[in-house]
Amino acid sequence: MSSAVPPAGPGQYRRLAGWLGTRDRALFHTAATRHWPGAGPVLPRLSRSANHGVLWFGAAAGIAAMGGSTRARRAAVRGVASLAMASAVVNTIGKRSVRRTRPILDAVPVMRQLKRQPVTTSFPSGHAASAAAFATGVALESRSWGAAVAPLAVGVAASRVYTGVHYPSDVLIGAALGVGAAFAVRGLVPTRDQLPAPGRPHTDAPKLPGGQDLVVVVNRASGSAAAKTALVRDALPLADVVECDPDELLPALEKAAQAGQALGICGGDGTVNRAAVIASRHGVPLAVFPGGTLNHFAYDLGIEEVHDTCRALASGDAVKVDLGRFTPGPGGPAGEPGYFLNTFSLGVYPELVRIRERWSPRIGGWPAGVLAAAKVLSSERPLRAEFRGHDRALWLLFAGNGMYQRMGPTPGRRFDLADGLLDVRVVHGGRLPGLRLLAAALAGPLSRSPVHAAERLRRVRIAGLAPGTPLAFDGEVTEAPSELWIDKADEALTVYRPLPL
């Protein structure tokens, strides 16, 4: 015959809490009276340097600058975002929920004590939460950088007990909250490793270990292409690497496509666009080495660094990819269609691209983008166009080569580059274009409201465009014809794509 265990009552909980508090104070007293070899000159300074997150902002800047890779920059951003989440939770909920007084400093040697004692409550430790959140956030994107900052985070957490401003349990709970905050951020914005690279339709391509029978064309004018050239040469000693200026790019690509079994390209999205069209025309696979500012197409393929493409070349793994296409209609000039790998747009975005490209060499890509957006939205007027049989005023008409999926509050990416669909989004004319564009961005695909609409289409006609209307595709700007059709060339391009590790 079994007997039920009676539930714990309030008295038992109080006794347990009292026992834990006694052990916590005993551990604090042990830490205060114990000699910590070599800690005296280091831990108090480390504790002070972490005030207001200064240490971690500096570490993030160092990771982004010294890492030199997209993964390192992303790790730095994720670390800061995780820190912000942890600070918000600790300061708005944690410290107000449990108003624990700070430890008494009688047993702590004066040389260890901070010159300025904290005035907030003790539980939990905000410094430990920030340290753990930053280190965990960085590690979720880059294990190597996470391992580099982990000792620093442990040192900051230990310094809070060493200097006498926190009990050990304050630090442990704070660190746990920090780790939880980093994983919460990952739940909102997945890490790159969580997102599958496009896997269909998979196709085989020639195996070119060491770059044998591969010609790689490098656009010297692209953002980071010059820095990547040496990496390409080292990783692919058998490849023929050709550097050229923008005005030499098209002849160099034509020659390279005919000289090897595959065409390699190192540059930004506009450069990759030109290479993709030529590779498709000649029926050779394309090997992309990201060397621009944004590198949207490469990242959607799961390619971030030179070695990613090298792995795919060695194994011969590739996928088929659609090419977006815009063709002048009966009212436009005769000529070949244009192609886009990522996006096509009319409205405010082409002018934004022009201003951004003008300023980016002086102040950098992202600041130039912010400046361009502010200028365009304050001075431009909506364009008029016939879209799906109706004359409309439009702030923006966007067509994506494939459906863009949102990742939490962040801009989307594509999981399928051969879906045969156009991701078409329209922002209607009217007041407050900035808010309209923001609403459209947050709404995501397949949405509809009085200020914007988004749907998936296979073909769309645009007419009634005024002479001189700018058109943007893959970061390039040209003049739009008065009438055009947008559709896709399905699975027109073969691109090397590494299998996930």
Secondary structure, 3 states (H helix, E strand, C coil): CCCCCCCCCHHHHHHHHHHHHHHHHHHHHHHHHCCCCCCCCCHHHHHHHCHHHHHHHHHHHHHHHHHCCHHHHHHHHHHHHHHHHHHHHHHHHHHHHCCCCCCCCCCCCCCCCCCCCCCCCCCCCHHHHHHHHHHHHHHHHCHHHHHHHHHHHHHHHHHHHHCCCCCHHHHHHHHHHHHHHHHHHHHHCCCHHHCCCCCCCEEECCCCHHHCCEEEEEECCCCCHHHHHHHHHHHCCCCEEEEECHHHHHHHHHHHHHHCCEEEEEECHHHHHHHHHHHHHHCCCEEEEECCCCCHHHHHCCCCCHHHHHHHHHHCEEEEEEEEEEEECCCCCCCCCEEECCEEEEEHHHHHHHHHHHHHHHHCHHHHHHHHHHHHHHHCCCEEEEECCEEEEEEEEEEEECCCEEECCEEEECCCCCCCCEEEEEEECCCCHHHHHHHHHHHCCCCECCCEEEEEECCEEEECCCCCCEEEECCEEEECCCCEEEEEEEEEEEEECCCCC
